Amino acid sequence: MKIGIVRFPGSNCEVDCLEAWRVVGESPVMLWHKETSVKGFDLIVLPGGFSYGDYLRTGAIARFSPIMEDVIHFAQNGGLVLGICNGFQMLTECGLLPGALLRNEGLHFVCGPQYLKVERNDLPYTNYYNQGDLIQIPVNHGEGNYTIADEGLKELEANNQVVFRYVTSNGEVNESGNPNGSINNIAGIVNKEGNVLGMMPHPERVVEEIIGGTDGKGMFISILKDWERRMKHGA
């Protein structure tokens, strides 16, 4: 599988993503943001960090990096795009995903383990999990408060585009399990077609027990399994 991880000025999680893929036996390629083509790749990863120092708005400047024009074209033609944390912010800024990420409720930076509920397991990103699984994935952000207009929220929920929700250790969807104030406890969403996923938590940081757990490893295995299935059937 050919995987490209885009490195922006100020991103700091691209190496974590690289190592996570190596854990499952893949060797990704690092792409500099000034490149203009992602032709030939099976998956593009937009990693976390603070691209361009988070000036203006998180992800707002990175969205105009030269490579993003082809990333958008790639996604619109069915290519897999995974945006993690700052990458999720970029995906909303460029219109590949609806909504926006605002400052955390209470204006505090949040960093630590967070329980999530898997809402869908029929996607290239989640087929290794079971629907309803409770997983623990760390968060690390100051602007992860997902928001969307009422009509957009209704459409998002009706189309089953919410992939992960913040929950308590008991799996309850309530305010105490929400680290940043995101509407409806939304932690990650997918586009209608199911090929573009954005999420604030960092699955690449929990792929080995030695670094705190393996709950995130399932996402990388899922993507690989989906690609192998498609290759087997000539998709």
Buried (B, 14 or more C-beta within 10 A) or exposed (E): BBBBBBBBBBBBBBBBBBBBBEBBEBEBEEBEBEBEBBEEBBBBBBBBBBBBEBEEBBBBBBBEBEBBBBBBEBBBEEBBBBBBBBBBBBBBBBEBBBBBBBBBBEEEEBEEBBBBBBBBBEBBBBBBBEEEBBBBBBBBBBBBBBBBEEEEBEBBEEEEBBBBBBBBEEBEBEEEBBBBBBBBBBBBBBBEEBBBBBBBBBBBBBBBEEBBBBBBBBBBBBBBBBBEEEEEEEE
